[in-house]
Amino acid sequence: MMDDKTGVEVEGTYRGALQGGKANGLGEVMWKVKATGKEVGMYKGGFQGGKMHGKGVFVWSTGEMYDGDWQNNDQQGTGVMKQKDGSVLHSGSWAYGKVL
């Protein structure tokens, strides 16, 4: 899978509920760069049709974290983005992975 934000091909290891062979319900996935195996981050929360969807938390390997709503693999709705030290970068509304 290609990461839309970085253009890097990533792959994930998933644990959780499945429906029709796709992630559906609660689960978690560890994302890595396919070519190097370098860790990108981890998501834990809701899935629908194989995509991050509903409430969930994504923690990047840099330590930044987003906790909030997801739709079709994008931050969508209400959420909080924090830096590694816990300070808030943004708290509020998101659409298509971007701050509103």
Buried (B, 14 or more C-beta within 10 A) or exposed (E): EEBEEEEEEBBBEBEBEEEEEEBBEBBBBBBBBBEEEEEBBBBBBBBBEBBBBBBBBBBBEEEBBBBBBBBEBBBBBEBBBBEEEEEEEBEEBBEEBEEE
